[in-house]
């Protein structure tokens, strides 16, 4: 009985995975075949926008003159106060 259940569960999983792969790859089979052959028409298309590697977000750093946070009290002082 467990063998039949395992076959049903894994068979259904295989079916769902096959359906998802076929739905994703199926419409693009011609493009994939041409790309594998080295004759992809997409390789000849210019990029819509050039890659901008120089555009980065500024990093905010602490100024050298900014005051530091006060240091945490020593453990001995905390124990003595308790």
C-alpha positions as CSV (number, residue, x, y, z in Angstrom):
1,X,0.0,0.0,0.0
2,X,2.8,2.4,0.8
3,X,4.5,1.6,-2.5
4,X,1.3,2.6,-4.4
5,X,1.1,5.8,-2.4
6,X,4.8,6.6,-3.1
7,X,4.3,6.0,-6.8
8,X,1.2,8.2,-6.9
9,X,2.8,11.0,-5.0
10,X,6.1,11.0,-6.9
11,X,4.3,10.5,-10.2
12,X,2.1,13.5,-9.6
13,X,5.1,15.5,-8.6
14,X,6.9,14.5,-11.8
15,X,3.8,15.4,-13.8
16,X,3.5,18.9,-12.3
17,X,7.2,19.5,-12.8
18,X,7.0,18.4,-16.4
19,X,4.0,20.6,-17.0
20,X,5.8,23.6,-15.6
21,X,9.0,23.0,-17.6
22,X,7.0,22.4,-20.8
23,X,5.0,25.6,-20.2
24,X,8.1,27.6,-19.7
25,X,10.4,26.2,-22.4
26,X,7.8,25.3,-24.9
27,X,7.1,28.7,-26.4
28,X,10.8,29.5,-26.7
29,X,12.0,26.3,-28.3
30,X,12.9,28.0,-31.6
31,X,14.9,30.7,-29.8
32,X,16.7,28.1,-27.7
33,X,17.5,26.0,-30.7
34,X,18.9,29.0,-32.7
35,X,21.0,30.1,-29.6
36,X,22.5,26.7,-29.2
37,X,23.4,26.7,-32.9
38,X,25.0,30.1,-32.6
39,X,22.5,31.9,-34.8
40,X,20.5,33.8,-32.3
41,X,18.7,36.9,-33.6
42,X,18.7,38.3,-30.1
43,X,22.5,38.5,-30.1
44,X,22.4,41.2,-32.8
45,X,19.9,43.5,-31.0
46,X,21.5,46.5,-29.3
47,X,21.0,47.0,-25.7
48,X,18.1,49.3,-24.9
49,X,20.1,51.1,-22.2
50,X,23.8,50.7,-21.6
51,X,25.0,49.3,-18.3
52,X,25.9,51.9,-15.9
53,X,28.6,50.5,-13.6
54,X,29.6,53.9,-12.3
55,X,26.2,54.7,-10.8
56,X,26.3,53.8,-7.2
57,X,24.6,54.9,-4.1
58,X,26.6,57.1,-1.8
59,X,27.8,55.6,1.4
60,X,27.3,57.6,4.5
61,X,30.2,57.5,6.9
62,X,30.7,59.0,10.3
63,X,32.5,62.3,10.2
64,X,35.9,62.4,11.9
65,X,34.8,65.1,14.3
66,X,31.5,63.4,15.3
67,X,31.4,62.4,19.0
68,X,31.5,58.8,19.8
69,X,29.0,57.0,22.0
70,X,29.9,56.7,25.6
71,X,31.6,53.5,26.5
72,X,29.6,50.9,28.3
73,X,30.2,50.8,32.1
74,X,32.6,48.2,33.4
75,X,31.2,45.0,34.7
76,X,32.9,45.5,38.0
77,X,31.1,48.8,38.5
78,X,27.8,47.2,37.6
79,X,28.4,44.4,40.1
80,X,29.4,46.8,42.8
81,X,26.3,48.8,42.3
82,X,24.0,45.8,42.6
